[in-house]
């Protein structure tokens, strides 16, 4: 039983080369935990007491403590070389503007009175999350939408800075992209319209600051851009802020122009409409306070029962146990009358967590040549932080992991169908899962793609053959109504049956599954786009100037170019790389099959290499 001491049952499932169906029968004979046991785990984790298990919160730590007890109850131990089940990782928990200010002066140096904020108690200026916390004084230049699109094969290009000199100046730009652009042009412009990209382009042109205005014909007209944050955040190398519509209009009017008329011209997406100098100097002082946080992975393992020498001696089972607290920013899909309520996350992902515990209990009673790691990730809802940390700072070598099975939202089995995803990551998956499913009787829906918005992606990126079990989204997804009484516990038990059989097979299989690198298909605007593939694995835990690599994909372009884990990319295709975002933007300059120069810092020495990128379709 998951919630109590484990009994003395021992079943032998020794020979994988025998009948796979027989293996399933042996594993199931260990006795699936009754549905109320899995339900108890879900009801505990998804109770209001845990307040939605937001990463870094008291509720997350309570859940971690509970899971440690569950690991102990199934006989799992801390990983080899570790004396604790908790594995901490740092992350950026938030950001606060503590008093950003702006002052304007005209060409004679006289102070310019600023318009009042749009409403009492509102602010007319606020720092942007990627800004340097610093002050700058410089002339202003209006640079339209602040976009740059290198010339494409069809001849289209767009450069807001083509006729402007912004060296040592502050660029004033509109938020978003030309509103009346259409088709492929709209797709090209929208792809580069993120605020970080605009900051990158401005900095590349020599600007020392960036001011963003939401124009009168744009969504959220006149509003400040939000102070959103991300968890791999690095500063963009310049001072950046957003101003409200009234202040933005006043800045443009200083040049005798109307913001509405200027935006109307730019919204045609005519690349020949130019920006202009402004007769103002701004003193911009951005004050931001970043809030560090600590997340907690919970990891134990069931050591092998047999003294056998096998290639890749670990199997890894995982599920994220974190959720959204009371609704984290735009990630919550709470309706108006639900805003601020606890998001209990029963299906997402107390269900997967309970499944891993049930499988762990089942496997504790089966012979194993490989050890089975049971991992409960935090930070998945913030961007796969926990599983990424496991890969980037591995407590066991990732090259020793034979396979990874992930469980994310397995509580809503409908029409007896389970989605088995990432099967393209090994040539054995489809046949193996189909045969082991025969006595279980689930309807299987296979998906080859391993590049999923869940923790399976982290392990696949590290070259580990992976599977993800998923029963589909639903109306309660990311809402407070995702509660324990909405789940199909009999369905969870059937998925546990199948996954237990797969894991038991792998635990005795002499040869580990092969890893197949799946070509990635990127979607943009509903149309498949050819994208650059380099095979780099970023290291998000390091704060450094450049893009630190935790590794490279074997056989990928980066590996063939001679890049290694531990390298820091400081330049790509002639562009300075200060962080992962600079790197992503520099990828737009690469051409498939064409050599590009990449400069890395390796142990303090600058090394120049030649990278030949490939296409991912």
C-alpha positions in Angstrom: 0.0 0.0 0.0 1.3 3.4 -0.8 0.2 5.0 2.4 1.3 2.3 4.8 4.2 0.0 5.4 5.0 -2.3 2.5 4.2 -6.0 2.8 6.6 -8.9 2.3 5.3 -9.9 -1.1 8.0 -10.8 -3.6 7.1 -11.7 -7.2 9.7 -12.9 -9.7 9.6 -11.6 -13.2 13.1 -12.6 -14.3 13.3 -13.3 -18.0 12.4 -10.6 -20.4 13.1 -12.8 -23.4 10.1 -14.9 -22.5 6.5 -14.0 -23.1 5.9 -10.2 -22.7 2.3 -10.9 -21.9 3.4 -13.3 -19.2 5.5 -10.5 -17.7 2.5 -8.2 -17.5 0.5 -10.9 -15.7 3.3 -11.3 -13.2 3.6 -7.6 -12.6 -0.2 -7.2 -12.2 -0.2 -10.2 -9.9 1.7 -8.0 -7.4 -1.7 -6.4 -6.9 -2.5 -3.0 -8.2 -3.2 -0.6 -5.3 -7.0 -0.3 -4.9 -8.3 2.9 -6.5 -8.9 4.5 -3.0 -5.1 4.4 -2.4 -4.3 6.5 -5.5 -7.2 8.7 -4.7 -5.9 9.3 -1.2 -2.6 10.6 -2.6 -4.5 12.8 -5.1 -6.9 14.1 -2.4 -4.0 14.9 -0.1 -1.9 16.8 -2.7 -4.9 18.5 -4.2 -6.4 19.7 -0.9 -6.6 23.3 0.0 -4.1 22.8 2.8 -1.3 22.7 0.1 -2.6 25.9 -1.5 -1.9 24.9 -5.1 1.7 23.7 -4.6 3.3 26.8 -6.3 7.1 26.3 -6.7 8.9 27.8 -3.8 5.8 28.2 -1.6 5.0 26.7 1.8 2.5 24.5 0.0 5.2 23.1 -2.3 7.4 22.3 0.7 4.5 20.6 2.5 3.9 18.5 -0.6 7.6 17.6 -0.8 7.6 16.5 2.9 4.5 14.3 2.2 6.2 12.7 -0.9 9.3 11.9 1.1 7.1 9.9 3.4 5.5 8.1 0.5 8.9 7.2 -1.0 10.0 5.8 2.3 6.8 3.8 2.6 7.5 2.0 -0.7 11.1 1.3 0.3 12.8 3.9 -1.9 16.2 5.2 -0.7 18.0 8.5 -1.4 20.1 8.3 -4.6 23.6 6.9 -4.4 26.0 9.4 -2.9 23.1 11.5 -1.4 21.7 11.4 2.1 18.5 13.3 1.4 15.5 13.0 -0.9 15.2 16.7 -1.5 17.2 18.3 -4.3 17.0 22.1 -4.3 17.3 24.4 -7.3 17.4 28.2 -7.5 15.0 30.1 -9.7 13.7 33.7 -10.2 10.5 33.9 -8.2 9.5 37.4 -9.3 10.4 40.9 -9.9 9.2 44.3 -8.5 9.6 47.8 -9.7 10.8 49.8 -6.7 10.6 53.3 -8.1 11.5 53.8 -11.8 11.5 57.4 -12.8 11.8 59.5 -16.0 12.5 63.2 -16.6 12.5 65.0 -19.9 14.4 68.1 -21.0 14.0 70.1 -24.3 16.8 71.1 -26.7 17.7 74.0 -24.5 17.9 71.9 -21.4 14.7 73.1 -19.8 12.6 70.6 -18.0 9.5 69.4 -19.7 6.3 68.9 -17.7 5.1 65.3 -17.9 1.4 64.6 -18.4 -0.5 63.2 -15.5 -1.0 59.4 -15.5 -4.2 58.1 -17.1 -5.9 57.5 -13.8 -5.3 58.4 -10.2 -2.9 56.0 -8.5 -1.6 54.7 -11.8 2.0 55.1 -12.9 3.2 56.7 -16.2 6.5 54.8 -16.3 7.7 51.3 -15.2 10.8 49.3 -15.8 10.8 46.3 -18.0 11.9 43.0 -16.5 15.0 42.5 -18.6 16.3 46.0 -18.0 19.6 46.9 -16.3 18.9 48.4 -12.8 20.7 51.6 -13.6 20.2 55.2 -14.7 21.0 56.7 -18.2 20.7 60.2 -19.6 20.6 60.5 -23.4 18.8 62.0 -26.4 15.6 60.3 -27.7 15.1 58.8 -31.2 11.7 57.4 -32.4 12.4 54.0 -34.1 8.9 53.0 -35.2 8.1 49.4 -34.1 11.8 48.8 -33.4 11.9 45.7 -35.6 14.6 44.1 -37.8 14.0 41.3 -40.2 17.0 40.1 -42.3 16.3 39.8 -46.0 14.6 36.5 -46.6 14.6 34.3 -49.7 11.5 36.1 -51.1 13.4 39.4 -50.8 11.3 40.8 -47.9 13.2 42.7 -45.2 12.3 45.3 -42.6 14.6 47.5 -40.6 13.2 50.2 -38.3 16.7 51.6 -37.8 17.8 51.7 -41.5 18.0 55.5 -41.6 18.6 56.2 -37.9 21.6 56.9 -35.7 20.8 55.6 -32.2 24.4 55.3 -31.0 24.5 56.4 -27.4 20.8 57.4 -27.5 17.5 56.1 -26.1 15.3 54.4 -28.7 11.5 55.0 -28.4 9.5 52.2 -30.0 5.9 51.0 -30.3 4.9 47.8 -28.7 3.8 44.8 -30.9 4.1 45.0 -34.7 2.3 46.7 -37.6 -1.4 46.1 -37.1 -2.4 45.9 -40.8 0.3 43.5 -41.9 -0.9 40.3 -43.4 0.1 36.8 -44.3 3.7 35.9 -44.4 4.8 39.5 -43.7 2.7 39.5 -40.5 4.2 36.2 -39.5 7.8 37.5 -40.1 7.1 40.7 -38.1 5.3 39.0 -35.2 8.1 36.5 -34.8 10.6 39.3 -34.0 8.2 41.6 -32.1 8.9 40.4 -28.5 10.2 43.1 -26.2 13.4 41.3 -25.5 14.0 41.1 -29.3 13.4 44.8 -29.6 15.9 45.4 -26.8 18.4 43.2 -28.5 18.1 45.1 -31.8 18.3 48.5 -30.1 21.4 47.4 -28.2 23.0 46.0 -31.4 22.5 49.4 -33.0 24.3 51.2 -30.2 21.3 52.4 -28.1 21.9 52.8 -24.4 18.2 52.7 -23.5 14.7 51.7 -24.7 11.3 53.2 -24.1 8.2 51.2 -25.1 4.8 52.8 -25.9 1.6 50.9 -26.6 0.1 52.9 -29.4 -3.6 54.0 -29.7 -4.5 51.4 -32.3 -2.8 48.4 -30.6 -4.3 45.9 -28.2 -4.1 47.3 -24.6 -3.9 50.8 -26.1 -2.1 53.3 -23.9 -1.3 50.7 -21.2 2.1 50.0 -19.7 3.7 46.8 -20.9 3.5 44.3 -18.1 6.3 43.6 -15.7 6.4 39.9 -16.5 9.4 37.8 -15.6 10.9 34.5 -16.7 13.0 32.0 -14.9 16.1 32.0 -17.1 16.2 35.7 -16.9 19.3 37.7 -17.7 19.5 41.5 -18.2 19.4 42.7 -21.8 22.4 45.0 -21.6 20.6 48.4 -21.6 18.1 50.4 -19.5 14.5 49.7 -20.6 11.1 51.0 -19.5 7.5 51.3 -20.7 5.5 54.6 -20.6 1.8 55.1 -20.8 -0.1 56.4 -23.8 -0.3 60.0 -22.6 3.4 60.3 -22.0 4.2 58.4 -25.2 2.0 60.8 -27.2 3.6 63.8 -25.6 7.1 62.5 -26.5 6.1 62.1 -30.2 4.3 65.5 -30.2 7.6 67.2 -29.2 8.6 66.6 -32.9 5.3 68.1 -34.2 3.8 64.7 -35.0 0.7 62.9 -33.7 1.3 59.4 -32.2 -2.0 58.2 -33.8 -1.0 59.5 -37.3 2.5 58.1 -37.0 1.2 54.7 -35.9 -1.3 54.7 -38.8 1.5 55.1 -41.3 3.6 52.4 -39.7 0.7 50.0 -39.5 0.8 49.5 -43.3 4.1 47.6 -42.8 5.7 49.7 -45.5 9.4 49.1 -44.7 10.3 52.5 -46.1 8.5 54.6 -43.5 11.3 56.0 -41.3 11.6 57.0 -37.7 13.0 60.4 -36.7 15.0 62.3 -34.1 13.1 63.8 -31.1 14.1 67.2 -29.6 14.2 65.7 -26.1 16.7 64.3 -23.7 15.5 61.7 -21.2 16.9 60.9 -17.7 15.7 57.3 -17.2 16.3 55.6 -13.9 15.1 52.0 -13.7 14.8 50.5 -10.3 14.1 46.7 -10.2 14.3 44.2 -7.4 14.6 40.5 -8.4 13.3 38.0 -6.0 15.2 34.7 -5.7 13.4 31.5 -4.9 14.2 27.9 -4.2 12.4 24.9 -5.7 12.5 21.3 -4.4 12.7 18.1 -6.5 12.0 15.0 -4.5 13.9 11.9 -5.7 14.5 8.4 -4.4 15.4 5.1 -5.9 14.8 1.4 -5.7 18.2 -0.3 -6.0 18.6 -3.3 -8.3 17.7 -6.6 -6.6 20.2 -8.6 -8.8 23.9 -8.3 -8.9 24.0 -8.0 -12.7 26.2 -5.8 -14.9 24.0 -4.0 -17.4 24.6 -1.1 -19.7 22.9 2.1 -18.4 22.0 0.8 -14.9 19.1 3.3 -14.1 15.5 3.7 -15.1 13.8 7.0 -14.4 10.1 7.5 -13.6 8.9 11.1 -13.1 6.0 13.4 -12.7 5.8 17.1 -11.7 4.0 17.8 -8.4 3.9 21.6 -8.5 0.9 23.6 -9.7 -0.2 27.2 -9.9 -1.0 28.3 -6.3 -3.8 30.7 -6.6 -3.2 31.3 -10.3 0.1 32.4 -11.5 -0.3 35.3 -13.9 -1.4 34.4 -17.4 -0.9 30.6 -16.7 -4.3 30.5 -14.9 -7.4 29.9 -17.0 -9.7 30.8 -14.1 -13.0 32.4 -15.0 -13.9 35.8 -13.7 -15.6 34.4 -10.6 -12.7 32.1 -9.9 -9.8 34.5 -9.9 -7.7 34.3 -6.8 -9.0 30.9 -5.7 -6.7 27.9 -5.0 -5.8 25.9 -8.1 -5.5 22.4 -6.6 -4.2 20.7 -9.7 -5.7 17.2 -9.1 -5.2 16.1 -12.7 -2.3 18.5 -13.3 -0.4 16.8 -11.8 -1.4 15.0 -8.6 -2.6 12.3 -10.9 0.8 11.7 -12.4 2.5 11.9 -9.0 0.1 9.3 -7.6 0.8 7.0 -10.6 4.6 7.1 -10.1 4.1 6.2 -6.4 1.8 3.3 -7.4 4.3 2.1 -10.0 7.1 2.4 -7.5 5.2 0.2 -5.0 4.6 -2.4 -7.7 8.2 -2.4 -8.9 9.5 -2.8 -5.3 8.2 -6.3 -5.4 9.7 -7.3 -8.8 13.3 -8.4 -9.6 15.4 -5.7 -11.1 18.8 -5.7 -12.9 18.5 -1.9 -13.1 17.7 0.5 -10.3 14.4 2.5 -10.6 14.6 6.2 -9.8 11.3 7.8 -8.7 11.4 11.6 -9.3 8.9 14.3 -8.4 9.7 17.5 -10.2 8.9 21.0 -9.1 9.0 24.1 -11.3 7.3 22.4 -14.3 4.6 25.1 -14.5 7.3 27.8 -14.5 9.2 26.2 -17.4 10.4 22.6 -16.7 12.8 24.1 -14.0 13.1 20.9 -11.9 13.7 18.4 -14.6 16.0 20.9 -16.4 18.0 21.2 -13.2 18.2 17.4 -12.9 19.7 17.3 -16.4 22.0 20.2 -16.0 23.3 19.2 -12.5 22.7 15.4 -12.7 22.7 13.6 -9.3 23.4 10.5 -11.4 25.0 10.6 -14.9 22.3 11.1 -17.5 24.3 8.8 -19.9 23.6 6.0 -17.3 19.8 6.4 -17.6 18.4 3.7 -19.9 14.9 5.3 -20.3 12.6 7.9 -18.8 8.8 7.5 -18.3 6.9 10.7 -17.6 3.3 11.0 -16.3 1.5 14.3 -16.8 -2.2 14.5 -16.4 -3.2 10.9 -16.4 -6.4 11.3 -14.4 -9.0 11.8 -17.2 -9.1 8.5 -19.1 -11.9 8.8 -21.6 -13.1 6.2 -24.1 -10.4 3.9 -22.6 -7.7 5.9 -24.6 -4.3 6.9 -23.3 -1.9 9.1 -25.3 1.6 7.6 -25.3 3.8 10.4 -26.5 7.5 10.7 -27.5 7.5 7.2 -29.0 9.8 8.5 -31.7 12.6 8.8 -29.2 13.4 5.0 -29.5 12.7 2.4 -32.2 11.4 -0.1 -29.6 8.7 2.0 -28.0 5.6 1.4 -30.2 6.0 -2.4 -30.5 6.9 -2.9 -26.8 4.0 -0.8 -25.5 1.5 -2.4 -27.9 2.5 -6.0 -26.8 2.6 -5.2 -23.1 -0.8 -3.5 -23.4 -2.5 -6.7 -24.6 -3.7 -8.0 -21.2 -4.4 -4.4 -20.0 -6.7 -3.5 -22.9 -6.2 0.2 -23.2 -6.7 1.9 -26.5 -3.4 3.5 -27.4 -2.9 6.7 -29.3 0.8 7.2 -30.2 2.6 10.5 -30.8 6.2 10.5 -32.0 7.1 14.1 -31.1 9.2 14.3 -27.8 9.3 18.1 -27.9 6.4 18.5 -25.5 5.6 21.2 -22.9 6.3 18.8 -20.1 9.3 17.2 -18.4 9.8 14.5 -21.0 11.4 17.2 -23.1 14.2 17.8 -20.6 15.3 14.1 -20.7 14.9 13.8 -24.4 17.1 16.8 -24.9 19.7 15.0 -22.8 19.6 12.0 -25.2 17.5 9.7 -22.9 14.8 7.6 -24.7 11.6 8.8 -23.2 7.8 8.2 -23.0 5.0 10.4 -21.8 1.6 9.2 -20.6 -1.3 11.7 -21.0 -5.0 11.4 -21.0 -5.8 14.7 -22.5 -6.8 18.2 -21.5 -10.2 19.2 -20.3 -12.4 22.1 -19.2 -10.9 22.2 -15.7 -7.3 22.5 -16.9 -5.5 25.3 -15.0 -8.7 26.2 -13.2 -9.6 26.0 -9.5 -12.1 23.3 -10.5 -9.4 20.7 -11.2 -10.3 18.8 -8.0 -9.8 15.3 -6.8 -13.5 14.3 -7.3 -13.3 14.9 -11.1 -10.7 12.1 -11.8 -11.1 8.6 -13.2 -9.2 6.5 -10.6 -10.0 3.2 -12.4 -8.4 4.7 -15.4 -5.3 5.7 -13.5 -5.0 2.1 -12.2 -5.0 0.8 -15.8 -2.2 3.2 -16.8 -0.3 2.1 -13.8 -0.7 -1.6 -14.9 0.7 -0.8 -18.4 3.5 1.5 -17.2 4.5 -1.0 -14.5 4.8 -3.7 -17.1 6.9 -1.5 -19.3 9.2 -0.6 -16.4 9.6 -4.2 -15.3 10.5 -5.2 -18.8 13.2 -2.5 -19.0 14.5 -3.3 -15.6 15.5 -6.8 -16.8 16.2 -6.0 -20.5 19.9 -6.7 -21.3 20.2 -4.0 -23.9 18.8 -0.5 -23.1 16.5 1.2 -25.6 18.2 2.9 -28.5 17.9 6.7 -28.6 16.5 8.3 -31.8 16.9 12.0 -32.3 13.5 13.2 -33.7 13.6 16.1 -36.1 11.6 18.9 -34.6 8.6 20.5 -36.3 8.1 24.1 -35.3 4.7 25.7 -35.9 4.1 29.4 -36.3 0.8 30.9 -37.2 -0.5 27.5 -38.1 2.1 26.9 -40.8 5.1 24.6 -40.5 8.3 26.7 -40.8 11.8 25.6 -41.5 13.8 26.3 -38.3 17.5 26.2 -37.5 18.8 23.3 -35.5 22.2 23.5 -33.7 22.1 20.7 -31.1 23.1 22.9 -28.1 21.8 22.2 -24.6 21.8 25.5 -22.6 22.7 25.7 -18.9 20.1 27.9 -17.3 21.7 27.7 -13.8 24.7 29.8 -14.6 24.8 33.5 -14.4 27.3 34.5 -17.0 27.8 36.8 -20.0 27.0 34.6 -22.9 25.1 31.3 -23.4 26.5 28.6 -21.1 26.1 25.0 -22.4 25.5 22.1 -20.2 26.1 19.8 -23.2 25.5 19.2 -26.9 23.4 16.6 -28.6 25.6 13.8 -29.8 25.9 13.9 -33.6 24.3 17.3 -33.8 25.8 20.4 -35.6 27.2 21.8 -32.3 29.0 18.5 -31.5 30.4 18.3 -35.1 31.6 21.8 -34.8 33.6 20.9 -31.6 31.4 22.6 -29.0 31.4 21.0 -25.6 29.5 21.1 -22.3 30.9 23.9 -20.2 31.5 26.2 -23.2 30.1 29.7 -23.1 28.9 31.0 -26.5 29.8 34.7 -26.7 29.3 35.4 -30.4 27.3 33.7 -33.2 27.2 34.8 -36.8 29.0 38.1 -35.9 26.4 38.9 -33.2 27.3 39.4 -29.6 25.6 36.8 -27.3 24.9 38.0 -23.8 22.3 35.4 -22.8 20.0 32.7 -24.3 17.7 35.3 -25.8 20.6 36.9 -27.7 21.4 33.4 -28.9 17.9 32.8 -30.1 17.8 36.0 -32.0 21.1 35.4 -33.6 19.8 32.1 -34.9 17.7 34.2 -37.4 20.9 35.1 -39.1 22.0 31.5 -39.8 21.4 29.7 -43.1 20.8 26.0 -43.3 23.9 24.2 -44.5 26.0 27.4 -44.6 29.0 27.7 -42.2 28.7 30.4 -39.5 31.4 31.5 -37.0 30.7 30.8 -33.4 33.1 32.0 -30.6 33.1 30.3 -27.3 34.8 30.9 -24.0 36.4 27.6 -22.8 38.1 27.8 -19.5 39.0 31.5 -20.1 40.2 31.0 -23.6 38.4 32.3 -26.7 38.0 29.7 -29.3 36.6 30.2 -32.8 34.7 27.3 -34.4 32.6 26.8 -37.5 29.0 25.7 -37.1 26.9 24.4 -40.0 23.3 24.4 -38.9 20.6 22.0 -40.1 16.9 22.4 -40.7 14.2 21.0 -38.4 10.9 20.5 -40.1 
